[in-house]
Amino acid sequence: MNPIVAVQEAVTAFEPWMEPTDAELDLIELEMPVILADVDLIDAQIIAMDHTPNEVDTRRVRRALARALAERAKLTNRTAGTVPAGVA
């Protein structure tokens, strides 16, 4: 009987081209408030879908949406015309 052995590459193999550049990491850090606001919006929407929506759920979703839009506007105004070098 022959044993069955899986042959696979190392999952955590390091290749320099696989890692984000410093410019990409800076861009992610710059976008983090928008990402967190979007997460809060999704959380509010999930809470509202979990049961029959009420007035509190409606306000929570509306407030989260307003925050997400405000963060996107701030990011747009901050980064208008500036893209860090090395970011595709």
HUZITA-V773956 format. One record per helix or strand. SS is the DSSP state (@ for helix, = for strand). FROM is the first residue (numbers start at 1). TO is the last residue. If there is no record, write none. Layout:
BEGIN
ss->SS from->FROM to->TO
ss->SS from->FROM to->TO
END
This chain:
BEGIN
ss->@ from->16 to->18
ss->@ from->22 to->50
ss->@ from->55 to->79
END
